[in-house]
Amino acid sequence: MKTKLFSLLFISFLFLSCQGQATKPVQTLDVKTYAEKLKNTEKPQLLDVRTPEEFGVEHIENADNVNVNSPDFATKAGQYDKSKPIFVYCKVGGRSAQAADKLVAMGFTEVYNLEGGIMKWTTAGMPKAGQTAKTGGMTVEDYQKLVASDKKVLINFTAVWCAPCQKMKPYILKMQEELKNQVKIVRVDADENKGLTEAMKIEGLPMIIIYENGKEVWRNLGYISEEDLKKHL
């Protein structure tokens, strides 16, 4: 009896161990690992899940544009082979994470998501296609003049599609008015100032950078509350 009980427990342990070691259907990879995996996959299925407008500006070479927020996302994504690896990316990683979950729900078993999206891909110096970005916007020289102030300067890199950016927007605008005599607060649209964003190596949004006497003294990537931000001013 003891032998049978021991055998049963041992088999159960092996089963649970194998279950625990099973490969996750979604893997979020850093730029280097993602690029290597992409390169070593024969005829990779690569989806840029942003809007057609964003895709037209720049995208990873050989990517297909399947907008995750489009009503026909499931229809278009369903045309790809569910038994083979599929790669997804967006601007900073949020929308592609949503797309990855949707793909798994549709039956895809091996999904790779690019950590930090095409912004990190760009700052890592990886090759892209497209490059039809608008000329103009703030130059690096303009930016340097902007932060060279006798007051503290707070720069908020933002974008209209960025949910955390939009969550922060009301209190950033309020602070602009409340603190205008002490701090210069400027919101910079990353898409409208693409050249500057790349030159500054901004790898994610929202990004807050604080300057004193023209020198950077603090930066924060990601959402931060009004209360916590004010502690750094």
Secondary structure as GFF3:
##gff-version 3
##sequence-region A 1 233
A	DSSP	alpha_helix	2	20	.	.	.	ID=ss1
A	DSSP	beta_strand	26	29	.	.	.	ID=ss2
A	DSSP	alpha_helix	31	39	.	.	.	ID=ss3
A	DSSP	beta_strand	45	48	.	.	.	ID=ss4
A	DSSP	alpha_helix	52	57	.	.	.	ID=ss5
A	DSSP	beta_strand	58	59	.	.	.	ID=ss6
A	DSSP	beta_strand	64	65	.	.	.	ID=ss7
A	DSSP	alpha_helix	73	77	.	.	.	ID=ss8
A	DSSP	beta_strand	86	89	.	.	.	ID=ss9
A	DSSP	alpha_helix	94	106	.	.	.	ID=ss10
A	DSSP	beta_strand	111	114	.	.	.	ID=ss11
A	DSSP	alpha_helix	117	123	.	.	.	ID=ss12
A	DSSP	beta_strand	129	130	.	.	.	ID=ss13
A	DSSP	alpha_helix	140	147	.	.	.	ID=ss14
A	DSSP	beta_strand	152	158	.	.	.	ID=ss15
A	DSSP	alpha_helix	163	178	.	.	.	ID=ss16
A	DSSP	beta_strand	183	189	.	.	.	ID=ss17
A	DSSP	alpha_helix	194	199	.	.	.	ID=ss18
A	DSSP	beta_strand	207	212	.	.	.	ID=ss19
A	DSSP	beta_strand	215	221	.	.	.	ID=ss20
A	DSSP	alpha_helix	226	230	.	.	.	ID=ss21
###
